[in-house]
């Protein structure tokens, strides 16, 4: 199983599983296709959007663990 960490970019997470888009959107990441999605880390994106990166990473990994 792939795991997500807060140093990964949004685009890296989406490449693991496109279904992670729902989790990202639920945490205020509405710019999944913007240039920042390929460059900044989840931690940076969370800082910009006022979201907690630890909670986001936990939810993403929880989603991915249910896929196995």
C-alpha positions in Angstrom: 0.0 0.0 0.0 1.2 3.5 -0.8 1.3 6.0 2.0 1.1 9.7 1.9 3.2 12.2 3.9 3.0 15.9 4.2 6.1 16.5 2.0 4.3 15.1 -1.0 2.6 17.4 -3.6 -1.0 17.2 -4.4 -0.2 15.9 -7.8 1.9 13.0 -6.3 -1.1 12.1 -4.1 -3.5 12.1 -7.0 -1.1 9.9 -9.0 -1.3 7.3 -6.3 -5.1 7.2 -6.5 -7.4 9.7 -8.2 -10.1 9.0 -5.5 -7.9 11.0 -3.1 -9.4 14.1 -4.8 -12.5 13.8 -2.7 -10.4 13.8 0.5 -8.4 16.8 -0.7 -11.5 18.7 -1.7 -13.0 18.0 1.7 -10.0 19.7 3.3 -10.1 22.9 1.3 -7.8 21.9 -1.5 -9.9 23.2 -4.4 -6.9 23.9 -6.7 -6.1 20.3 -7.6 -5.1 21.3 -11.2 -3.4 24.6 -10.5 0.4 24.9 -10.9 0.9 25.0 -7.2 -0.5 21.4 -7.0 2.6 20.1 -8.7 5.2 22.2 -6.8 4.2 22.8 -3.2 3.9 20.1 -0.5 0.7 19.2 1.3 2.1 21.0 4.3 2.5 24.2 2.3 -0.9 23.8 0.7 -2.5 23.3 4.1 -0.8 26.4 5.4 -2.1 28.4 2.5 -5.7 27.0 2.9 -5.8 27.0 6.7 -6.0 23.3 7.1 -4.1 20.9 9.4 -1.5 18.8 7.4 -1.4 16.0 10.0 -5.2 15.5 9.8 -5.2 15.6 6.0 -2.4 13.0 5.8 -4.2 10.8 8.3 -7.4 11.0 6.2 -5.6 10.3 2.9 -3.8 7.3 4.4 -7.1 6.1 5.9 -8.7 6.3 2.5 -5.9 4.4 0.8 -5.9 1.7 3.5 -9.5 1.0 2.7 -8.6 0.4 -0.9 -6.6 -2.8 -0.1 
